[in-house]
Amino acid sequence: MYTVGVVGATGLVGSKMIEILQERSFPVKKLLAFASRGGPDRTVAFRGESVPVEIINPSALEKGVFLLGATDSSVARDWVPRCLACGAVIIDNSSAFRMSRDVPLVVPEVNPGAVPENPALIANPNCSTIQLVVALAPLTLLEEIQWVSVSTYQSVSGAGAGGLSSLEADELEAPAEGRLHRNILCEIGKVTGSGYTLEEIKLIQETSKIMGTSFPVYPGAARVPVGVGHAESVTVRFKGPVGSSAAVKALSKAPGIRVLPLGVQPAAVEGTDPVWVGRVRNHPADPCALQFWVTADNLRKGAALNTVQILELVAEKGRS
């Protein structure tokens, strides 16, 4: 049995982590719920009991406690180093430490071996990266990938509770620029000097780190007026021909994937765990080019579920 803390327990991802810990019957001896800021008598429900939400105090943590991070990167840069110094084992969902050389970046279906025997800090990848690499990994067994192009259509919950609130509010009177209602935002995150946004750079860098490959990823990320669920249109160019039937067979056998003939709409995947792949097809003029759609619940597989799966891997290695 383990003591597990969730930092950011009252947010969209943190509350989903607590929900999934219950669903998957992870052996929690004691649940700790933390927030970065105070509030009046806040609690979260866990296995029929109310757990008080406290401000995280690293010095009060017992050594070896598991902490699941569900805060933004600026907050994580504050609490993570202090909690590591007190002996906590941390799986962090923010982008703060993903590209640090000594921090594993893990998707259990893709690179479970990246989890060390005695970890201190493991990073959870970006939501759009997770569903992409889960779909790409089985395809690498068929032929070497030359390049990948991906256009993401990301739901507003990827921006947290504020994104959902903005979508649900009546925004027809708001300025058109930056409005989510009846609109598509063609930039997610700050535009860098390269012209790519930070969200797009995450797809480039994180895919390479997780898969240990050098093929380029050409991303375009957009925010769409959908509550939950990210969809991606993916083109993979291989160095040799790969037939769509062979690709479907490989994808269907891979862990964490469900393949359907048609593309799966975000509204249909909310609350589900798999990465859904559909409309797998070859380009009519290029047998080396394969195209498909990838859809997943960004709050579950794209964040909370992947974090809990990493926790399960760490616990399993600790028992072996």
N, C-alpha and C positions, 0 to 999 in steps of 0.2 A: 504494500500500500504506500501511496506517495502523497506528500504535501504539494499541492499545485496552486500557484497564484496566477491570476489574470490581471495584468496591468492595463487599464483602460476598460475595465469590466462593464461599464455602463454604455459604451459606444456600440455601434452596429456590429463591428467585428468581435469585440470583446464579449458581448452578450451571446453571439453565435458560437464562440469558443466554449462557453459554459454549457450551452445547449448541446453541443456535439460531444463534450466530455460525458454528459449524461447518456446520450443516445448510444455511444459506443462502449458504455460501461467501463471506462478507464478506471483502474483501481485507485480512486482518490480517497485518501484517509482524511484529509482536511483541505477544504477549498478556501483560499484567501482571495479577496476581491479588493483591487486597488484602483485608485484614480490619481491623476496628477494634480487635481485641484479639489478643494473641499466642497461639501454640499450638506444640506440639512438632513441628517438621519437617512441617508440613502442605503438601500439594501438590494441584493440580487437573490433570486430564488435558485436553489440547488438541491435536488432530491427531496423536495418537499419542505425545505427549511429556508429561513431568511438569513443570508450572510451579509454582515455589515460591510459597507464599502469604506475603506480607509485610505488616507494619504500614504503613499509608499514610504517606508522608513527602512532603508537597507540595513541599518545596524540592528534592527529587531528581527531580521530574517534568520532562520536556522540554516546551517550549512547544508547544501545539497538540495534545497527546495527548488522545484521547477517553476520557472516564471515564463508565462506566455505573454509576449508583448503585443498590444493592440493600440499603440499610440502613434502619433505622427513622428517623423524623423527628428524634428527639433527637440521634442520631449524625450525621445529615446536616447538621444546623445547625452542627456543629463542622467537619467536613472540607470541605464544599462551598465556603464562603467562602475558606478557606485555599488550596484548589486553584485556584479561579478567579483568585485574586491571582497565582498562578504561571503563568497562561496556559493552563490546561486548558480544554477544551470538555466540558461536563458534561450528561448526560441523566439526570435523577434520578427514581427511582421512588417516593420518599417523598412524604409530604404537606407537607413543610416549606415549599416555595416555590410550590406550585401556584397559590395565589390572589394571589401578588405581581403587582402591576400590570405590571411590566416583564419578566415571565417567561412565555414562550409555554407554553400547555398544549395538547398536540397528540395527536390521533388521526389517523394518516395518511389513512384513508379519509374523514374528515370535514372536517378543516381543514388540509390540507398547506400551504396558503399562509401559515399562521401561523409557519412555520419561516423565520427571517430569513436573509439572505445570509451573515452572519458571526456566528453565534450564540455566546454564552458559556454560558448556562444554559437548558435546556429541561426542563420538567416533564412527567412521565408521569402521566396521570390515575389515579384510583382504579379498581380492577378492575371494580367493578359499574357505574361510570360509563361505562367504555369500551364495554362490550357494549350498554349502553342507547343511547348516542348513535350507534353504528354502525347500529343498527336504526331510530332516529328520523330520521336525516339524509335517506334517500331519500323518506320520507313527507312531508317538508316541501315537496317538489316538487309534491305533489298538491293540498294545501290548507293554509291557515294553521292551526297548532295552537293550540287554546285553552288546554288544560292536559293534563298527563300525571300519571297515578298509577302507581306502581311498587312492588310488594312483592318484596323480594329474599330468596332462600333460598340463603345463602352457605356454602360448604364451609369446613371447619376449616383447610385449608391457607392460607386468607386471613389467618389469625392466625400464620402461620409454622410452623416445624418443631415448636414447642411444641404447636400446635393438633393437628397430626397425631399426635404422641406421646400426647396426652391421649385422642384418639379410640381409638387402638390399644390403650391400656392398659385393664385391667379396672377400670372405674369404678363397678361396681355397689355397692361399699361406700362410695363417696364421697357426701357430702351431695347431696341432689337439686338444691338451688339452685346454679346455675353448672355443673352436670355436663353434659358433651356426650353421653355415651353414653345412647342411648335417650331423647333429650331434644331440645327446641328452645329456643334462647336468644332471647328476644324483644328483646334490646338488643345492639347491637354498638357498642362504644365508650361513652364517658361520655355520660350524659344531661345535656343543657344546660338552661339556664333556660327555653328555649322548649318543653321537653318532647321535642324531637327529639334523637336521639343524634348524635355527631360523624360517624358513618358516613352517616347520613341527610342531614346538612347538606352533606357532600361531594357527594352526588348532586344536591342543589338548586343549589349554587353552581357546581360544575364543569360541569354540563350547560349552564348559561347562558353560562359563559365560552367553552367550546369551540364551541358552536353560534351564539353571538352573538345569542341570542334572549331574549325576556322572558317567555315563557309559564311559569307556575308548575309546579313538580314536587312532587307529594305522595308522599313516600317512606315505606316501612316496611321496616326491614332486620332479618332474623333469621339466626341461625347454626344450621345443621342438621348432623346427624351423617353427613356425607358427606366423603370425603377430598379430592377435587379436583372442581371444576366448580361454577359459580354458575348458578342458575336465577332468572329474573325473570318475574313475571306483570305485564304492562303493559296499561294502558288509556290510549288517546289519544282526547281529545275535540277534534275539529276544528271550525272555524267554519262549515263546510259539509259536506254529505254526502261520504263517501269509501267506496266499495264495497270489500269484501274482495278481490274479484278484481283490481281496480286496484292495491290495496296489495300483493298477492302479486306482481304483474307488476313493480312498481317495486322491491320488495325483491329479487326474483330477479335483476334487472339490476345491482344495486348491488355494489360491490367488497367482498370480505371476508365476504359473507353467503351462507348456504345455507338455503333454505326447504324445509320438509317439511310434509306435511298435519297430522301430529301433533306434539305437543310432544316435544322431545329431552331425554332424561334425562341428568343429569350423568355417570353412569357410561359413557355412550356417547360423550361428547365429550372425555374425558381423552386428551391427546396429540394433539389436532387443533387446527388454526389458525383455522377460520372462527368467526364468530358465527352460531349456529344459531337460526332463527326458525321457530316452528310454531304450529298451531292459530289461524291468522289468521281472525278472525270479526267480524262486525258485531253490535252489541247488537240484539236483536229489536225493541226499542221505540225505538231511536235510531240512525238511519243516519249520524249524525255521530260515533258512538262506535265505535272499533275496538279489539279486544282480541287479544293474542297472548302467546306465551311466548318468551323469549330465554334461550339457554343458551350458555355458553362455558367453556373451560378457563381458569380465573383465573390460573394460573401462566404460561400462554403468552400468549394474546391479552390477557388481563387485566393482564399485567405485562411479562414478558421479551420476548415477540415484539413487542409494541407499541414497546418501547424500541429494539430492534434496527431496526425499521422506521423509526423517527425517525432513527436513526443513518444508515441508507441514504439518507434524504432529505437530510440534512445533507451527506453525502459527494457526492451527486449535484449539489447546488447548488454545492458547492465546485469541481466539475469543469467546470461549465457557464460 
